[in-house]
């Protein structure tokens, strides 16, 4: 293990890496059961469409795609990161490709596969790395904090502490009901996890998650209080390879879509995956102390190549675009520093094919506190932003608040980047803008223009 992952150099050991890998898996295991409700037959909007994927096929592809993607990024870069079908990207798959364009699942998978090939080309030519290195230092720090805010609000909403119904208040969000046992369990988990973290307990996040799950199981199975725990009912593994290779069959149908619409979809998939991954890589690497003195990430090309390869592999097995997960930061916070963490997480995804009912014993009320606490930790990067300089503050502010407000990492980055260029123009500092920033901002504007034209049914 030392020869493979250089554990001593990174100040870690096998035990810590295993705990970190388990923590990352448990924090993102929800995608195994969430993905079928988005791109599979469990989604009522897709249930009656021809060629819709069976839930078991989606679970199989999700576990295998996540395992392979996580191993790739861990082994190629030696970073403690994990990959799985991306949230938001699976929504594009379901609601834009399948519902919007009327494509079958296999044609939508063909679009994902094509996007993956384009990602690989951009990566091996160095274009993706050059784009990341063109981002100003303060914006990189604000990306990290914005992701922290984003995953914190995901945690708050997942467990019901925050709800989307404002009860007449002029806000989009409101405080949940303390009469809900799941909210009480989540608050218990948040308190326990916070205490463990501030006392610097070993594996604090993992212990907090397991403790909360145990309390939830006792409340539900002993006292009959619904805590969102799913008891194992059988041990039938979710092995269904019916969608394997179907993406190649779908190319004929895919190219029947009007060229402008196909371009809009490919551009959207490319930008969302690219900047979700870039944002996550920067945020997670910053948390792990992997960025250099200029805020750049060594081995960035390898990490992004793993992401691109994982997308193509996932499409072949039958799942939507695979992306690096922000939940990787939970394992980093638990001490993960090398690809051994990723190796353990990937193994867990493989085992989840056979032991998937057990994952139901970890309720959202147990994983939500981890997301919230990690979000708090990631906001520490805000100290490196010069808030008294409005030229820096404006784009950084839009980046930080844009992610949770717009519920999108990509949109937060887009608003930050666009405002950065506007501010530089206003100050007459055009020469300070890296030429690649113009390209990136132009692509963002193109994405929004194409999206608007689609909404108006012009394309």
N, C-alpha and C positions, 0 to 999 in steps of 0.2 A: 504493500500500500504506500509505503514511503517513496519508493521509486516511481510509482505511477502518479501520485498526487502531491508529493513534496509537502507532507503534513507539517513537519517541524519548521520549515521555512515560513509557513503561513500561521504558525502559532496555534496549531490545533492537534487533535488526536482522533483515533478511530471512534471512540465512544461518543465524543462530541459530534462528529460528522454523522454518525448513525442517528442520534437524537435529532439533529437538525434536519436530516432527510425525512424522518418520520413526521416531524413538525410541519415541514413544507407540504408533504402529502396530505396530512389530515386537514390542513388549512384549505387546500384546493381540491380535495376529493369530491366536493359538491358537484364539480363539472361532470363527473361520471353519470350522475342522475339528472342533472340540469340539461345537459346537451340534448337528450332525446325529447325533452319538452319544448325545445326550440326548433330543431331540424328533423325530428322524427315524427312518428304517428301520434305521439302523445300531444303534439301541438294541434289543438282543435282547428286552427286555420289551415293546416296542411293535411289533416286526417283523410279528407275525401279526394285529395288530388291523386291523379294516376302516378304510379311509380314512387310514392312516398316511402321512405325508409322505415323498416321495422325498428322498434326501440332496441331490441337486442343487438341488431346490427350496428346501431349507433353507439351503444355501450361498448361493444367489442372494438370498434374503430377508435373510439375515444381513448380507451385504455391502452391499446397498442400504439396509437399515434403519440399519446402523451409519454409513454415509456421510451419509445425510440427517440422522440424529440429531446427528452430530458437527458438521455444518455449522450446524444450527439453533442449537446451544448456543454455538458459536463466534461466529456472526454476531449473535445476539440479545443476548448478554452480553459479547462480546469477551473471554471467558475461554479459556485454553488447555486445554479439557477435551474429552473424547471419550466417545461413547456407543456401546453395542452391546447385544445381548440379554444380560440379566443372569444370571450364575451364581446358582443358588438359585431364581431366578424361572423359569428353564427347567425346573428339577426339579419345581417346583409344577405347571407345565404338563404334564409327562410323567406324574408319579407320582400327582398328586392329581386333575387334571382328566381325563386320558385313562384311566389305570389305576384310580384310585379311584372316579370317577363313571362310568367307561365311555363317556366322550364321544369322539366322533370328533375328528380334528385341527381340522376347520373349526369345530366347536362350541367347542373350547377357544380357538381364535383369536377367536371371538365374545366370550368372557369377557374376554380380554385387551383387545379393542377397547372393551368396555363399561367396563373398569377405566380405560383411557386417557381416556375421556370424563369420568369422575368426577374424575380427576387434573386435567384441564383446568379443570373447574368449581371445584375447590378452589383452584387456582392463581389464576385470574382474579378470584376473590372476595377474594384476599389471605389465605386461611386457612392455606395452606402456609407462607407467609413469616412469618405471625404465630406459628405453631407453632415455627419455627426461632428466631425472636427471643426466644421465651419461655424458651429453654434457658440456664441459668446459664453464665457465662464458663468456670469450671473444668471443667464437663462438656463444653463444646465442645472444650477443649484435650485432655481425656482421650479424646474421640471420635477426634481426630486421631492420638493415640498408639496407640489401640486398633486403628485401621485399619493403622497402621504394623506393629504386631505381627502382624496378620492377614495382610497381604500378604507379610511376611517368612516366615511359616510356610508360606504357599502356595508361595513360592519354594523353601524347604527340601524340602517334600514332592514338588513337581513334578519335581525333579531327582534325588530318591532319597537326598539327604544325611540326611533324616529319613524314617522309615517308620512305618507304623501297626501293625506287628507288634512286640510288646514282648519276645518271646523269654523269657517267664517273669518279666520285671521288673514291678513293680507300677505301671507307667505306661502310658498309652495310646500313647505315641510312643517311638521308640528310634532310635539312630544307624544309618544305613544301612551297607552293605558297601563297603569301600574296594577290594574286588576287582572291583566293577562299573565298567567303563570310563566309563559315563555320569556316575557320581558323581565320578570323577577329573577328567573334563572340566569338570564344574560347579565343582569346587573350584579348578581352574585359572582358570576365568572369574571366580570370586569374588575370587581373589587379584589378578588383573590389574585388575579393575574397582575394587577397593579401593585399590590403589596409584595408579591414575589419578585417583580421586576425592580422596584425601588430598593428592595433589600439585596438585590444582585444575586438572587438564588440561581443555582445552576439549572439549566433547562426550564426556566420560569414559565415560558410560554407553553411548553409541552405539558408541564405539570398542571398549569392552570386549565388547559383544555381538557385533560383527562379527568381532573377533579370535577369540573363542571359537568362533564358527560356522566360520570358516576352518580352525581347528585340527581341529574335528569332522569337516569334510568331507574333509580330508587323511587323517585316521585311518581314516575309513570307506571312502573310494574308492581310496586308495592302499595302505593296509595291511590292509584288510578287517575292521576292528574296528567293530562295531555301535555307533554313537553316536546313534541315533535320528534320523538325517538321511534325508529322503525325496527321492530323486533324481527330477527331472522325467522323466516317461515320455511325455507328449504335451502338446500345447498346446490341447487342446479346452477352451474356456471353459465355466464352470459356469453357463450361462444357462438357467434353468428357471422359467418364470412360471406354472406350473400351479396354484399356491395363491393367485395374485393375486385378491383380492376374495372369496375363499371364506368369510371371516369373516361376511359378510352372509348367506350361505346357512345358516350354522350357528346363527343366532339361534333358529330354531324348535326345534331339538334342545336348545339350552341351557336354554330356559325350561321344558323338561319335567322338569328337575331339581327336587327338593323345595326350597321357598323357603328353609328354614333352611340347607340345605346350600349353596345358591347364595349366600346371604348370607355364610356362613363363608368361601367361596372368594374372594368379592369383597373382604371385609374383609382377608383374608390378603394378597391381591395388592396391595391399596392400601397396607397398612402396610409390607409388605416393600419395595415400590418406593419409597415415600415416605421411609423412614428409611435405606435403602441410599443413595438419592440425597442426602438431607440429610447423612448421615455423610460421604459421599464429597466433596460440595461443601465442607463445612467443612474436612475434612482436606486436600484439594487446595488450597483457597484459603489456608489457613494456611501451607502449604508455599511458596506463591507470594507470600506477604506481601500478600494481597488483603483480609484482614479489617481492619475499622476498629478504633478504640481500645476499643470495647466487645465486640469479638469477633464482630460481625455482618458479613454479606457484602453489600456493595452489589450492586444488580442481581440480587438473589436471585430475585425473581419471574420475571425473564426466563429465568434459567437453569433454573428448575423448569418454566416453561411449555414450554421446548424439550424437556425430558424427557417431559412429558405428551404433547406433539404427536408426538414420536418413537415413543412407545408405540402410538398409534393408527395411525401410518403403518406401523410394523413389522407390526402385526396385519393390515393390508390386504395387505401383500406376502407374509405367511405366516411370521412368526416370533414367538417369545415376547416378553414384556415387555422393552422397551429401557430401560436405566438408565445413569446416568453411571458411568464405570469408574474404579476406584481406580488402575488402571495409568496414568491420566492424569498421576499424580505423577512417572512416569519422564520424561515430556517436560518437565514443569516443572523437574525436577532438572537436565535438560539445557539449561535456559535459556529455555524457552517461557513467554511472559507474555501473549500476546494470542490473539485468534481466528484469526490466521494459522496458528498451530500446529494448530488444529482443522481449518482448511481443508486443510492438507497431509495430515493424517491421513485426512480424508474422501476425498480424491483417491486415496490409497493403497488404501482399501477398494474404490473403484470399479475401480481397476487390478487388484485382487486377483481380480476376476471373470474376467479374461483371463490373468493370470499366477499363478494360485493355486498351481501346482506349485512355484514358486520359494519360496513361504513355507515349504515343507517343508525347505528348506536351513537354516532357523534352528531348531535343536533346542531342546528345553526346557532343556537344560543351559546354553544361551547366554542365555535370557531369565530363568532363575531367579536368577542373581546380581544382575541389575538390580532385581528385586523385593526381594531381601534387603537390598541397599544402600539402596534408597529407604525400606524399612521402618525401617532404622536412623536415617535422616535425620528421618523423621516422629516418632520417639520423642523428639526434642528438645523437643517441646511439654510434656513431663512436667515440665520445670523451672518452668512457670508454674502448676502445681498446688500448693496449700499442704498438703503431706502431713502436716505436724505438727498440722493441724486435722482431727480425726477426722470432724467433721461434713461436711467436704469430701472427705476421703480415702476414706471408705466407698463412696459412689456412684461416685467416679472410679475406684477400684480395680476394682469390678465391671464398669464399662464397658470398662476397658483389657483385663482378662484374659478377660472374657466373649466378646469377638469371636473370638480364636484358640481358646479352650477349647470354645466352642459351635459353632465354624466358621460364625458368622453375625454380620454387622454388626448386623442388626436385634435379635437376642437380646441382644447385648452392650449396646446402647442401652437396651433394655427393662429389663434388670436394673439398669442404672445409674439410670434414671429412677424406677423403682419404689422402689429403696432410698433415693433422694434424698427422696422424699415421706415415706417411713417415718421417716427420720432427722429431718426437719423436724418431723414430728408428735411424735417423742420429745423434742425440744428445746423444744417449745411455740412454734415459730416458724411457725405455719400461715400467718400473714399475709405471710410472705416468699415463699410459693409463688405463682407466676403462675397465675391461673385456668386458662389453657390447659394447664398441666402436668397438672392434674386430668383434663382431657379426654383428653390423650395417654395418660396412665397408665391411664385407664379403658378406652381402646381396646386397649392392650396386654393388659390383664387379660381383656378380651372375646375377644381373639384366642386366648389360651391356654385359656380356658374352652371356646370353640367347638372348638378343636383336641382338647381332652380328650374332649368329648362325641362328636366324630367317631371317636376311637380306641375309645371304648366302644360305638360303633355305635348311639348314642342318636339321632343326627341323620344 
